[in-house]
């Protein structure tokens, strides 16, 4: 068994994230959920989040029992994971909250709507490299049934990185 474990560490299957990596991502999304619960209602309403996530955030604000609140925040993290959002979008310290909100908004909208939202993005950010943004959106939206979660997260990070170059305060 030790031999198998050593083989995997040496690069047995690079597409499958380790359990530690999956836990780090889950904790990062929980932290993002906690920050959303603690942020103002106006800020949450400005973000382009599905109604299910927004309702879960509002419900968490009304829960005062520690265990129940923790479960609700975990639930919000699970919903955010289903959106394929990169947890670093709103947690990066070097970007302002307003820029983070714009990143979350455009990331979610471009993932959901694709070409329909692209034209509006290019109107709002005329200096954006059209080809690069289109490629990043296409890659992030292309989800094959056999695509690993680390590959999906990588595509989401790539889209976030491309958008962050053009979205500024």
N, C-alpha and C positions, 0 to 999 in steps of 0.2 A: 504494500500500500504506500509506503514511503517513496518507492520508486515512481509510482504513478503521479504522486503529488509533485515530485521534483520535475517530472517530464512536463506537466502542465505549466509549471512556472517558467520553464525554458521556452515556452511559446507553442504549446500543444494546440491551443485554440484561441487565437488573439481576438476573434470577434465576440466572444462571450465574456461579458464583464464579470469580474470576480464578485464574490458575495460582499466583500468590503466596499467595493466600488458602488454596488447597488444600494448598500446601506447609506453610504455617503450621499448619494443622489437623493435617496428618500428623506434623509435628515435635512438636506438643503431645501427640498420642497416643503417640508414641514416648517422650517424657519421662514420661508417665503410666506406660507399660509399664516403663521403667527404674526408676521409683520403686516399682512393684509388685514387681519382681524384687529390689530392695534392701530392701524391707520384710520384717518378720518373717512366718514361715509362718502363725502364728496370726492375724495381721491379714488376710492373704489369704484364709484359710479363713473368717473372719467375713463377708467380702464375698460377696454373692450373684452369683458369676461362673459362667458356664457351665464345664463340665468341660474343654472344649477350651482355654479361656483359662487356667484354673488349671494344667492339665498343661503348657502352653507356658511358664508362669512357672516352674514347678518344674524343667523341663528347662533353662531359661536359667540357673538357679542352678548347674547342674552343668557348664556350658560355661565354660572358662577362656581359650580362644583368643579374642583381641580381635575378629577379623573374624567369627568364627562367632557370638559373643555379640551383636555388633551386628546381624547378620542375624536372629537370634532375637528381639531386641527390636523390630526392624522388623516381624517377623511378628506379635508380640503387639499392636503398634500397629494393624496391619491387622485383626486379630480384634476389637479394641476399636472400630474404625471400623464394622465390620459390626454391632456391637451398638447403633449409633446413640447412643453415649454422648457427652456434651459433655466435652471434655478438661479444662475448667476445674473440673469437679466436685471432683476431688481435688487440684487444683493451686492453688486459691485460698488465698492466704496469710492472709486475714482469718478463715477458719473453721478450727476445730480439726480434727485428723485424724479424731476420732471422729464429728464432724458430717459430714465429707466421706464417711466410710464409710457413714453412714446415708443420705446423699444418693445415693450410688452404688447402695446396696442397694435403696432404694425406687424410684429411677428405673428400674433394670433390671427390678425385679419388676412395677411398674405397666405398663411397656411390654410385658412378656411376658404377664402374666396379666389385665390390665385390671380389669373389675368385681369379679372374685374377690378381688383384692388390695386394692381400694378400701375394702371394708367393714372389713378389718383395719387399714388405714391410719387410717380415721376412728375406730376404737376406740382406737388408740394415740395419735392426735392429735385429741381431740374439739373443739378450738377451730378446726380447719381449716374454711375456707369450702368447703362441699361442692360447690356449683355451679362455683366457679372451678377446683377441683382436677379435677373430672370433665371439664370442658371442656378443660383442658390435657392430660389423659391421652387423651381422645378425639382431640384434634388430633395428638398425638405418635404415636398408634397408626395413624392414618389415613394410609396411604401409597398414593398413586395411582401407577400405572405411569409416568405422565409427570411426576411430581413431581421437581423438581431437588434435588440434594444440599444446596444452600444452604437451601432451604425446609425440608427435613427437619431440618437442623441448627438452624434457627431454631425449629422446633417443639420440638425437644429442649431447647434453651436456655430456652424459655418454661416447659416442664414443670419443669426444674431450678430456675428462678427462683421458681415458685409453691411448689414443695416446700421450698425453702430458707427461705421465710417461716415455715413451721410447724415445721421440724425444728431443734431447738436442743439444746445439750448440757445 
